[in-house]
Amino acid sequence: MSPITTHVLDTAKGCPATNIPVILEHLNNGKWVIIAEGITNNDGRIMDWMNSDAIVGEYRISFQTAKYHNDKGFFPCVTINFLVANQEQHYHVPLLLSPFSFSTYRGS
């Protein structure tokens, strides 16, 4: 399993959000560098998209939600910035999504 994982749940439909393209980036010397890309599976998850350990620093994860909501949602992209403070820990970044709102938290 990757050191950084994600899970998208559609709170309006009450089910996992499938086939959402997701980009994971790391801030390196003031520039965002893509380190992983994936698409949520049938359970709304991306669990194995990094081949290396996460390093301490700032990351951002971007969910391309426009097509999922058939271009009728308010947020065409949801971007979440977060910090990896301990590279030996697992970082799970869930997204609770509906066409007009979203929330997130640090999962386990």
Backbone as numpy.savetxt, mean C-alpha at the origin, in Angstrom:
# Nx Ny Nz CAx CAy CAz Cx Cy Cz
7.81 -13.94 3.24 6.96 -12.75 3.24 7.85 -11.51 3.24
7.40 -10.50 2.57 8.14 -9.23 2.49 8.16 -8.53 3.84
9.17 -7.70 4.09 9.19 -6.93 5.34 8.14 -5.83 5.37
7.64 -5.42 4.20 6.55 -4.45 4.11 5.44 -5.10 3.29
4.24 -5.14 3.85 3.10 -5.75 3.17 1.92 -4.80 3.23
0.88 -5.12 2.46 -0.32 -4.28 2.47 -1.56 -5.14 2.24
-2.70 -4.55 2.56 -4.00 -5.20 2.44 -5.02 -4.11 2.21
-5.84 -4.24 1.19 -6.87 -3.24 0.90 -8.24 -3.87 1.06
-9.05 -3.24 1.90 -10.42 -3.70 2.12 -11.39 -2.63 1.65
-12.37 -3.03 0.88 -13.40 -2.13 0.40 -14.50 -2.08 1.46
-14.56 -1.00 2.21 -15.52 -0.92 3.30 -16.93 -0.64 2.81
-17.09 -0.14 1.59 -18.42 0.09 1.04 -19.06 -1.22 0.59
-18.24 -2.12 0.05 -18.75 -3.40 -0.44 -18.61 -4.52 0.59
-17.76 -4.29 1.60 -17.54 -5.31 2.62 -16.74 -6.49 2.13
-15.71 -6.21 1.29 -14.89 -7.30 0.75 -13.49 -6.78 0.43
-12.56 -7.70 0.15 -11.22 -7.27 -0.26 -11.29 -6.51 -1.58
-10.40 -5.54 -1.74 -10.30 -4.76 -2.98 -9.22 -5.41 -3.85
-9.64 -6.01 -4.94 -8.73 -6.77 -5.80 -8.28 -5.95 -7.01
-7.14 -6.35 -7.55 -6.59 -5.79 -8.80 -6.28 -4.30 -8.73
-5.86 -3.84 -7.57 -5.43 -2.44 -7.44 -3.91 -2.38 -7.60
-3.41 -1.63 -8.58 -1.96 -1.45 -8.71 -1.42 -0.63 -7.53
-0.28 -1.08 -7.01 0.32 -0.44 -5.84 1.82 -0.26 -6.10
2.33 0.91 -5.72 3.76 1.22 -5.87 4.32 1.52 -4.49
5.46 0.92 -4.17 6.17 1.18 -2.92 7.48 1.89 -3.25
7.70 3.03 -2.58 8.92 3.82 -2.82 9.65 4.09 -1.51
10.94 4.31 -1.62 11.80 4.66 -0.49 12.46 6.00 -0.80
12.53 6.87 0.21 13.20 8.16 0.04 14.70 7.95 0.23
15.44 8.19 -0.85 16.89 7.95 -0.83 17.60 9.21 -1.30
18.32 9.86 -0.39 19.03 11.10 -0.70 18.11 12.16 -1.30
16.91 12.29 -0.74 15.98 13.32 -1.17 15.17 12.99 -2.41
15.34 11.77 -2.95 14.60 11.37 -4.15 13.83 10.08 -3.87
12.60 10.02 -4.38 11.80 8.81 -4.25 12.25 7.78 -5.28
12.53 6.56 -4.79 12.99 5.47 -5.64 11.99 4.32 -5.52
11.46 3.87 -6.65 10.54 2.73 -6.63 11.32 1.48 -6.26
10.83 0.79 -5.22 11.50 -0.46 -4.82 10.62 -1.68 -5.04
9.32 -1.46 -5.26 8.43 -2.59 -5.52 7.14 -2.10 -6.17
6.57 -2.96 -6.99 5.27 -2.70 -7.60 4.49 -4.01 -7.56
3.19 -3.89 -7.42 2.37 -5.09 -7.38 0.91 -4.76 -7.60
0.10 -5.80 -7.61 -1.34 -5.67 -7.77 -1.99 -6.50 -6.68
-2.99 -5.93 -6.00 -3.64 -6.68 -4.93 -4.28 -7.96 -5.47
-4.14 -9.02 -4.69 -4.65 -10.33 -5.11 -6.13 -10.48 -4.76
-6.67 -11.69 -4.86 -8.09 -11.93 -4.60 -8.48 -11.67 -3.16
-7.50 -11.63 -2.26 -7.77 -11.30 -0.86 -7.40 -9.84 -0.57
-7.11 -9.05 -1.61 -6.76 -7.65 -1.44 -5.36 -7.41 -0.90
-4.52 -8.41 -0.95 -3.20 -8.34 -0.32 -2.05 -8.32 -1.32
-0.94 -7.75 -0.87 0.36 -7.91 -1.51 1.32 -8.29 -0.39
1.80 -9.52 -0.44 2.61 -10.04 0.66 4.07 -10.30 0.27
4.33 -10.57 -0.99 5.68 -10.96 -1.43 6.12 -10.11 -2.60
6.43 -8.85 -2.34 6.82 -7.99 -3.46 8.21 -7.40 -3.29
8.85 -7.66 -2.18 10.21 -7.15 -1.96 11.17 -8.33 -1.87
12.29 -8.22 -2.57 13.31 -9.27 -2.52 14.38 -9.02 -1.48
14.32 -7.85 -0.86 15.36 -7.51 0.12 14.72 -7.00 1.40
15.55 -6.83 2.40 15.08 -6.29 3.67 14.75 -4.81 3.52
13.81 -4.35 4.32 13.54 -2.91 4.39 14.67 -2.27 5.19
15.04 -1.07 4.81 16.05 -0.35 5.57 15.36 0.80 6.29
15.98 1.28 7.33 15.42 2.38 8.11 15.25 3.60 7.21
14.11 4.27 7.34 13.89 5.47 6.55 12.43 5.70 6.23
12.20 6.66 5.35 10.84 7.03 4.97 10.42 6.30 3.69
9.20 5.83 3.71 8.62 5.12 2.58 7.29 5.76 2.22
6.83 5.48 1.02 5.46 5.82 0.66 4.91 4.70 -0.21
3.64 4.47 0.00 2.93 3.44 -0.73 1.75 4.12 -1.42
1.62 3.91 -2.72 0.58 4.57 -3.51 -0.33 3.53 -4.14
-1.61 3.68 -3.87 -2.64 2.80 -4.38 -3.35 3.51 -5.53
-3.32 2.94 -6.71 -3.97 3.53 -7.89 -5.43 3.09 -7.91
-6.30 3.87 -7.30 -7.68 3.45 -7.03 -8.70 3.89 -8.08
-8.32 4.70 -9.05 -9.29 5.24 -10.02 -10.04 4.15 -10.77
-9.32 3.21 -11.35 -9.98 2.16 -12.12 -10.81 1.25 -11.23
-10.35 1.02 -10.00 -11.12 0.18 -9.09 -12.51 0.77 -8.87
-12.58 2.08 -8.75 -13.87 2.77 -8.55 -14.51 3.21 -9.87
-14.02 2.65 -10.98 -14.55 3.00 -12.32 -14.53 4.50 -12.57
-13.47 5.14 -12.12 -13.27 6.59 -12.28 -14.40 7.42 -11.67
-15.14 6.86 -10.70 -16.23 7.58 -10.06 -15.94 7.89 -8.60
-14.79 7.51 -8.11 -14.42 7.81 -6.73 -13.79 9.19 -6.62
-13.68 9.66 -5.40 -13.12 10.99 -5.14 -11.60 10.98 -5.13
-10.99 9.86 -4.78 -9.53 9.76 -4.68 -9.00 8.84 -5.77
-8.43 9.39 -6.86 -7.89 8.53 -7.92 -6.63 7.78 -7.49
-5.98 8.30 -6.46 -4.78 7.67 -5.92 -4.73 7.97 -4.42
-4.40 6.96 -3.65 -4.21 7.15 -2.21 -2.75 6.89 -1.91
-2.07 7.88 -1.32 -0.66 7.75 -0.99 -0.48 7.87 0.51
0.26 6.93 1.08 0.50 6.89 2.52 2.01 6.91 2.74
2.47 7.90 3.49 3.88 7.97 3.88 4.02 7.35 5.26
5.11 6.62 5.47 5.35 6.01 6.78 6.84 5.81 7.00
7.21 5.57 8.24 8.61 5.41 8.62 8.90 3.98 9.04
10.00 3.46 8.57 10.53 2.20 9.05 11.63 2.57 10.04
11.38 2.28 11.30 12.33 2.66 12.36 13.23 1.50 12.77
12.79 0.28 12.51 13.54 -0.91 12.90 13.45 -1.91 11.77
14.54 -2.12 11.08 14.51 -2.99 9.89 14.29 -4.46 10.22
14.31 -4.81 11.49 14.05 -6.20 11.87 12.57 -6.46 12.13
11.74 -5.42 12.09 10.31 -5.58 12.30 9.58 -5.72 10.97
8.37 -6.23 11.05 7.49 -6.32 9.89 6.59 -5.09 9.89
6.38 -4.50 8.73 5.52 -3.32 8.59 4.37 -3.66 7.66
3.17 -3.68 8.22 1.96 -3.97 7.44 1.15 -2.69 7.36
0.82 -2.26 6.13 0.13 -0.99 5.90 -1.22 -1.29 5.24
-2.28 -1.47 6.04 -3.60 -1.72 5.48 -4.27 -0.43 5.02
-5.14 -0.56 4.04 -5.93 0.56 3.55 -7.39 0.14 3.60
-8.20 0.92 4.31 -9.65 0.74 4.32 -10.20 1.78 3.35
-10.89 1.32 2.33 -11.20 2.16 1.18 -12.69 2.16 0.86
-13.20 3.32 0.49 -14.53 3.45 -0.10 -14.40 4.52 -1.19
-15.41 4.73 -2.01 -15.27 5.71 -3.09 -15.00 7.14 -2.60
-15.42 7.46 -1.38 -15.29 8.84 -0.92 -14.55 9.00 0.40
-13.88 7.94 0.85 -13.08 8.06 2.07 -12.06 6.92 2.12
-11.07 7.09 2.98 -10.12 6.02 3.26 -9.53 6.25 4.64
-9.00 5.18 5.21 -8.25 5.29 6.46 -7.18 4.21 6.45
-6.23 4.36 7.35 -5.13 3.41 7.42 -4.64 3.34 8.86
-3.79 2.38 9.14 -3.19 2.21 10.46 -1.99 1.29 10.29
-1.19 1.18 11.33 -0.10 0.21 11.26 -0.64 -1.12 11.71
-0.65 -2.05 10.80 -1.16 -3.38 11.10 -0.08 -4.27 11.70
-0.42 -5.53 11.84 0.54 -6.48 12.42 0.82 -7.61 11.46
